[in-house]
Amino acid sequence: MSGLAEKWAQKVLEIGLFAALFAIGLGFALQLAKVSAPAVILKTGFWILLATPSLRVVTLMVAFFRQKEKKFAWVAGGVLLILIAGSLIERL
């Protein structure tokens, strides 16, 4: 993996992790304080946490296409399709 693609993938993981931890922590704090609607914030945090790996794959796919590494870009696209198919099959 090239340096730029790796750097962007790492940033996506960091931002996703910290955003999810912030939302989950805020939701728990609001729940302890007996404030209304902490469940929405908790669900948002968990959705961010679940979406982070998919966003990483999208980031890698875009970076690979921009760097003219089409083979890796198509592999990343295949992984993304598998992730999407897995989430759709789970709902059946």
C-alpha positions as CSV (number, residue, x, y, z in Angstrom):
1,M,0.0,0.0,0.0
2,S,1.4,3.4,-0.9
3,G,2.1,6.1,1.7
4,L,-0.8,8.4,0.7
5,A,-3.4,5.7,0.7
6,E,-2.2,4.4,4.0
7,K,-2.2,7.8,5.5
8,W,-5.8,8.6,4.5
9,A,-7.0,5.2,5.6
10,Q,-5.4,5.7,9.0
11,K,-7.1,9.2,9.3
12,V,-10.5,7.7,8.5
13,L,-10.0,5.1,11.2
14,E,-8.9,7.7,13.7
15,I,-11.8,10.1,13.0
16,G,-14.4,7.3,13.0
17,L,-13.1,5.9,16.2
18,F,-13.0,9.2,18.1
19,A,-16.4,10.3,16.7
20,A,-17.9,7.0,17.8
21,L,-16.3,7.1,21.2
22,F,-17.4,10.6,21.7
23,A,-21.0,9.9,20.8
24,I,-21.2,6.7,22.8
25,G,-19.6,8.4,25.8
26,L,-22.0,11.4,25.5
27,G,-24.9,9.0,25.3
28,F,-23.9,7.2,28.4
29,A,-23.3,10.4,30.3
30,L,-26.8,11.7,29.3
31,Q,-28.3,8.4,30.3
32,L,-26.6,8.6,33.7
33,A,-27.9,12.2,34.1
34,K,-31.4,11.0,33.2
35,V,-31.6,13.4,30.2
36,S,-34.1,12.5,27.5
37,A,-33.0,10.9,24.2
38,P,-29.6,9.4,25.0
39,A,-30.6,6.3,23.0
40,V,-30.5,8.3,19.7
41,I,-26.9,9.5,20.5
42,L,-25.8,6.0,21.5
43,K,-27.2,4.5,18.3
44,T,-25.5,7.2,16.3
45,G,-22.2,6.3,18.0
46,F,-22.6,2.6,17.2
47,W,-23.6,3.4,13.6
48,I,-20.5,5.5,13.2
49,L,-18.4,2.7,14.6
50,L,-20.0,0.2,12.2
51,A,-19.6,2.5,9.2
52,T,-15.9,3.2,9.8
53,P,-14.4,0.1,8.2
54,S,-16.6,0.6,5.1
55,L,-15.5,4.3,4.8
56,R,-11.9,3.1,5.1
57,V,-12.4,0.7,2.1
58,V,-14.0,3.6,0.1
59,T,-11.1,5.8,1.0
60,L,-8.6,3.2,-0.1
61,M,-10.5,2.6,-3.4
62,V,-10.5,6.3,-4.2
63,A,-6.8,6.7,-3.3
64,F,-5.9,3.6,-5.4
65,F,-7.8,4.9,-8.4
66,R,-6.1,8.3,-8.1
67,Q,-2.7,6.7,-8.0
68,K,-3.5,4.6,-11.1
69,E,-3.3,1.4,-9.1
70,K,-6.4,-0.1,-10.7
71,K,-5.9,-3.7,-9.6
72,F,-5.9,-2.6,-5.9
73,A,-8.8,-0.2,-6.5
74,W,-10.9,-3.0,-8.0
75,V,-10.0,-5.3,-5.1
76,A,-11.1,-2.6,-2.7
77,G,-14.3,-2.2,-4.7
78,G,-14.9,-6.0,-4.4
79,V,-14.4,-5.8,-0.6
80,L,-16.9,-3.0,-0.5
81,L,-19.5,-5.0,-2.4
82,I,-19.0,-7.9,0.0
83,L,-19.5,-5.6,3.0
84,I,-22.7,-4.2,1.5
85,A,-24.0,-7.6,0.6
86,G,-23.2,-8.9,4.1
87,S,-25.2,-6.1,5.6
88,L,-28.1,-6.6,3.2
89,I,-28.2,-10.4,3.8
90,E,-28.2,-9.9,7.5
91,R,-31.5,-8.0,7.2
92,L,-33.3,-10.9,5.4
